[in-house]
Amino acid sequence: MTDYELIKAQAEAIIGTEPHYVSALSNISALIYESLDCLNWAGFYLMDRGCLLVGPFQGKTACIRIEIGKGVCGTAVKEEKIQRVADVHAFPGHIACDSASNSEIVLPVRSGGRIVGVLDIDSPELNRFSEEDEKGLANLVKCIGDKVDFDGLRG
């Protein structure tokens, strides 16, 4: 069982040290990647000129730009809601940045009343992410949106 309260407290300490989005999200990506089992990618895509641009992450190289409404990440932004996908191969329009990924969870990050990006986590296991993971990660993403300094993000 993952201790999401501990992860959130560690993220708050990271943000407290340096709230700039590049520094904070870089270390939070590493924190997530090291804290959750069976992941092959954990990181952020950030809004940039009307689409998602890869941001700080841990894992293999990633897709660079994702259009809103495309793939799991773009769908999360378009629908403004969490996407928890048990089998990405069954998701219409899935973008396979890493063919080893089988399940995914994407959570929109809101700051200042707008979506500034998404937290994207992939796993090689089918059905890796539970309702507990969704709730714990949603609390983490709220903390990120409330406390990270996204000034300077081109949106």
KOLMIBA-858713 format. One record per residue (C-alpha): y, x, z. Coordinates in steps of 0.02 Angstrom, whole numbers, padded with zeros to 5 digits, always signed. Example, Ala and Ser with C-alpha at 12.3 -4.5 7.8 and 13.67 -1.06 7.14 Angstrom:
2
-00225+00615+00390;-00053+00684+00357;
This chain:
155
+00000+00000+00000;+00169+00069-00050;+00303+00080+00084;+00452+00012-00013;+00564+00011+00140;+00539+00200+00156;+00571+00225-00030;+00731+00122-00016;+00788+00222+00137;+00755+00385+00043;+00851+00320-00108;+00997+00273+00004;+00998+00451+00073;+00998+00520-00104;+01142+00407-00155;+01235+00451+00005;+01226+00635-00042;+01291+00606-00219;+01323+00431-00288;+01359+00485-00469;+01234+00394-00579;+01162+00547-00665;+01125+00640-00503;+01069+00489-00404;+00957+00415-00539;+00879+00585-00577;+00820+00604-00399;+00772+00421-00380;+00664+00436-00537;+00574+00583-00456;+00557+00487-00293;+00477+00338-00380;+00363+00448-00486;+00301+00541-00332;+00287+00387-00219;+00190+00264-00328;+00011+00293-00386;-00052+00285-00565;+00112+00306-00660;+00144+00398-00821;+00332+00363-00835;+00470+00312-00715;+00653+00312-00756;+00809+00227-00816;+00883+00167-00978;+01072+00145-00969;+01187+00032-01069;+01278+00128-01204;+01377+00047-01344;+01278-00114-01339;+01102-00043-01325;+00994+00050-01200;+01001+00241-01201;+00870+00344-01111;+00934+00409-00945;+00858+00509-00802;+00667+00497-00797;+00502+00578-00751;+00358+00583-00875;+00328+00622-01058;+00468+00618-01186;+00533+00442-01215;+00613+00329-01343;+00797+00371-01354;+00880+00205-01397;+00815+00029-01374;+00904-00122-01446;+00938-00271-01333;+00798-00397-01357;+00674-00266-01419;+00522-00211-01319;+00500-00241-01134;+00662-00151-01086;+00771-00240-01213;+00692-00407-01166;+00733-00377-00982;+00917-00356-01028;+00922-00501-01151;+00838-00621-01028;+00925-00542-00878;+00763-00545-00779;+00620-00435-00722;+00479-00409-00845;+00309-00373-00764;+00183-00347-00903;-00003-00331-00861;-00051-00275-01037;+00089-00205-01145;-00021-00214-01300;-00013-00404-01286;+00178-00406-01268;+00261-00462-01431;+00367-00321-01501;+00311-00191-01373;+00381-00018-01412;+00246+00113-01384;+00342+00269-01330;+00181+00333-01249;+00017+00262-01317;-00064+00296-01147;+00042+00160-01064;-00052-00002-01031;+00058-00095-00906;+00244-00093-00869;+00377-00163-00755;+00560-00166-00803;+00700-00219-00686;+00881-00245-00739;+01008-00145-00638;+01168-00242-00603;+01331-00163-00545;+01504-00238-00542;+01438-00404-00607;+01356-00333-00765;+01192-00255-00816;+01217-00067-00824;+01037-00023-00866;+00856-00047-00820;+00726+00037-00711;+00571+00058-00819;+00401+00106-00746;+00243+00127-00849;+00061+00148-00800;-00096+00197-00894;-00188+00062-00794;-00194-00120-00849;-00114-00242-00726;-00048-00099-00616;+00104-00191-00547;+00088-00328-00417;+00205-00457-00346;+00227-00339-00197;+00282-00200-00316;+00403-00319-00400;+00482-00372-00235;+00494-00193-00170;+00567-00126-00331;+00689-00273-00343;+00759-00225-00172;+00772-00044-00227;+00862-00092-00389;+00985-00201-00291;+01024-00052-00180;+01049+00058-00334;+01165-00069-00414;+01266-00089-00254;+01282+00095-00206;+01270+00206-00361;+01435+00252-00445;+01419+00194-00627;+01601+00234-00670;+01608+00328-00833;+01456+00238-00905;+01505+00185-01080;+01416+00018-01066;
